[in-house]
Amino acid sequence: MTGFARQEGRSGAFDWAWEMRSVNGRGLDIRLRLPNGLEDLEGHIRAAAPLRFNRGNIQVSLQFDQRAQQELRVNQDVLAQVLRELAALRGTPGTADATLDGVLALRGVLELQEQEIPESDIEVRDIALRSTFDQALAALDTARRDEGARIDATLRGHLDLISQLVARAEAIAAARPDSVRDRLRLQIDELLADRPGLPEERLAQELALLMVKSDVSEEIQRLRAHVESANDSLNSGEAVGRRLDFLCQEFNREANTLCSKASDVTLTAVGLDLKVEVDRLREQVQNVE
C-alpha cells in the first residue's frame, strides 16, 4: 500500500526531518538515505519497520542539519605580538596611543572557534532521532491503514460482483441439461439417419460422457468457496495480500475451466465477465499487505 509520513525533530544544535514513502511491493524492501555519520541508525530502522509492515517498498530519508556552535576568543599569541609592536612604537612622532577597539579590530586578534559538542549531547540527539523515526513510522502505518480501508471496500465490491456472476452461471447451468439433451438427441437422430447400425448403448455412453464434460457444478462450488475464503481473509484483520493473490489465481483457473466447458454463448459470456472481474480484483490485491 502507498503512504507518506514526515516527522521533524530538534535536539540542542541539531535539526532534522524524517520522510517516509511507501509504494506497492510483493515483499518488504526498505531503502535508506542517511547522512554521513548517522549510519548507526540503520539497525534501529531495519528492526522497527518489519514490526509494522510485511509488504511494500519503503523509502526512508533523513534530512539533517547541525547549527554551528561558535564562540569569540582572543588569540593571546597574536595579541601579545601586537602589544609588543605597539610598545616599541610608543613615543614615535606622529603616532597616537592605540585604543582597545583598534587593537581588537586587527586581523587575527579576535577569532571564531567552533565549540566541541559534548558526547552526552550526541547521545541525547540519537535517542531523539530514534524516537522521531518511530513516530514517523507510526504515521506511515496510519496512512497505509487509511488507504487499506478504502481498498477493503473496493475488494468487497469486486467479490460481490464475482458472487453475482457465479449465481448467474449457476442459474444458466441448472437450465442447461434439458437444452443440452435436446440438442444432443437431435444430433443423434441425424447421426442415426446416416449410420443406422450404430448401437443405442454406444450412443447412450457418448451422451453421458458429453453431459459429464459439460457439467460446471464443481467449478461453481469452488468459485463460491473462494469468494467465502476471500471474505473471511478480509475479515481476519491480518496481512492477507499473499493469500488473496493466490485466491485470484484460483478464481482465474475456475473461470477458464467454466469457459472451456460452456457449450452455449450465454454461459460463455458470463465466464468472460467473470474473468474480467477477477483481473480487476487482482489489480487491487497488489496493493494489499
N, C-alpha and C positions, 0 to 999 in steps of 0.2 A: 504494500500500500504506500501511497505517497504521503508526504507530510513535510513540514518545515518548522523549525524552532530556533529562537535566538535568546541567549541569556547573557547579560552583561554583569561584570563584577569589578571590584576595586579593593585593593589592599595596600595601604601605605603609598609607595611611589609607583605602584603598578595598576594599570587599567587593562581590561581585556573584554572580549566578547566571543562566546561560543556560538557557532552556527551549525545547524544540522539539517541535512536534506535526505529524504528517503524516497526512493523510487522502487518500482516492482522488481522482484528478483526471485528466482527459483530457490535459492538458499540465502544464507546470511553472509553478506560481504561488506566489511567495514573498511573504508578508506580514510586515511588521516592526513591532515596537513597541519603540522605543529611547528612552531618557530624553533630555531636553533636554541639548544639549552633546555628545552622543555620536553625532550623525548621520553623522559621517565614517566610522563602521564599516560603513555600508550598502554602500559599494563593495566591501569585502572579502567581505561576506556574499553579495552577488549574484554575485560572481565565483567563489566557492568552491562554492556549492551545485550549480550545473549540472555540476561536475566529477564529482559522485557520483550525481546524480539526473536522470532525464529526464522523469518524470511525478510528479504529486502536488501537492496544496495543502499547503504547508509554512508553518506559523506559527512565527515566531521572536520571542521576547520576552526582554528583558534587565532583570532586577531589580538595581538599582544603589544602593549606599549609600556615603556618604563620612563617615567618622568625624571629628568636629570635632577640630582640632588647635589648642589654645589654650594660652596662657602667661600667667602672672600678672605684671603690671607695675605699677610705681608711677607714678602720674601726677605728674610733677615739678611741673607748674604748680599743681595743686591742693595738693600737699604744701607748696610754698613759701608759698602763701597762708595755709594753716593755721598754719604755723610763725610767720608774721608776726603773725597774730592772737594766737597764744599768747604771743609775746614781749611784745606790747602789754599783755596781761593779767597778766604775771608781777608778783608782789608785791601784786596786788589782794587785799584782805582777804577771807577765806572761800574762797579758791581754792587748789588744790594744783597742784604741777608735773605737767604731762602726762606719761604713760608712752608708751613706744613702741607697745605693743599698743593703747593707747587711740587714739593718732593714726592707726594703720593701720586701725582699725575704723571710722573716719569715712568716710561715703559719698563715693565719688569718689577717695579716695586710692589704693586698690587697684582694679585693673580687669583683666578678662579680655580678651585680644585674640587673634583668630584668626591663626594663622600662615599666611603665604602659602606655597603648595605650589610647590616648585621645578619648573621646566619639565622637568628631567631625570626627576623622579618621574612626571610625566604621560606622558612618552614610554615609560618602563618599564611603566606601567599599561596603556597602549594595546597594547603588544606582548603583554602577558599576556592582555588581553581577546581579542585575535585568536587567540591560542594556545588558550585555553579554548573559544572558539567552534569551532575546528577539532576539538577533542576531542569536543564535543557533537555536531558533525556526523557524526563517525565513529561515535559511539554510536547515533545515529539510523539511520545506514546499517546497522549491525549488527542493530538491532531490525527494520528492514524486511526484511533478508535472512532473519532467522529466520522472520518471517511468510511470506516468499516460499517458503521450503522447505515449509511446511505447505500453502500454496496449490498448489505444484507437485504434491504428492501428490494433492490433490483434483482438479486438472485432468486428471492422468493417469487417475484413476479414471473421470471423465466420458468421456474419449476411449476408454477400454477398453469402456465400455458402448455408446458410439456404434459402435465397431467390431463389437461383438457384434450389434447391431441391423442393421447393414449386412449382416453374414453371414446373418442370418435372412432379410432381404429378398432376398438373392441366391438362397438356397435355395428360397424361395417362387416367385421369378421363374423359376427353372430348371424348375419343375414346371408353370408356367402355360401354355406353348404348347399342350400337348395338351388341357388343360381349356378353354382359350380356343377352340381349333379345334373341339372337340366342341360347345361352346355355340353357336358361330357356324354350324356345319353344321346344327344343329337349327333355328336361326333362319332359315337359308337355305331349308331344306326347307319350313318354314311359309310363307315368302315365295313360293316357287315354287308352292306349292299354291294361293295366291291369285292369283299372276300367272305362269302357266306360260310366258309368252312372254319372260321375262327372260333375256337371253343368259348363257350359262355364263361367257364371258370377262369380262363385266362383273362378275359375282359374284366371280370369282377376283381381279379387281383390287381390289374393295372389301374382300375378305378380307385381301389382302396389306397394304392401307392400314391396316386396323384392327390388324393384327399389329404393324406398324411403330409406330403410335401408342401401343400398349400396352407396347412394349419399354422396359425400365428399365435395361438393361445399362450404358448410358453414365452414367446417374445414379449407379449403384452404383460404377462405376470412379472417377468423380470424387470420390465420398464417401471411398473408400479412399485416394485420393491426398491429400485434405485431412487425413485422420487422420494419414497419414505425415508430411505437411508440418508439422502442429501438433506432433507428437512431436519432429521434427527441430529445430523452433524452441525447444522446452523444453530440448533437449539442448545447444543452442548456448551457453548461459550469457550471452547478450546480452539487452538490453532488447527484449522481443518483444511487449509489450502491444498495440501498434497492429496488428502482423501477425496476432496471434491474434484481435483484434476483426474484422479483415477476413475471416479464415477462418470465423468464426462466421456472418457474413453469407452466405458461400458455402455453408456447411453448411445453413443455413436455406433457401436458394434450391433446392438439390438435394432437400431433404426435401419442400418444397412441390410440386416437379415430380413426385416419386415418388408423392405422394398423389394428384395430379391424374391420373396415368396408371394408377393402380391400378384394376383392374376387379373386384376381389373384396375382401371385408371383411377378410380375413386380412392382406393386404399393406397395406391402408389403416391397419389398427391398428398395424402396425409403423412405418409412416410417421409416424403421430401420436406414437407413443412416441419416435421419433427427434426430432421437433420439440421435445418436452418436454425431452429430454436436451440438445439444443442450446441451449435457453433457459437451462438450469441452467449449462451451460458458459459462456455469455455473461455471466451474472451474476458468475461468479468471475473472468472475464477482465478485468472492470472494475477489479479490484484489482491487476492486474499492470502493472509498469512496462515 
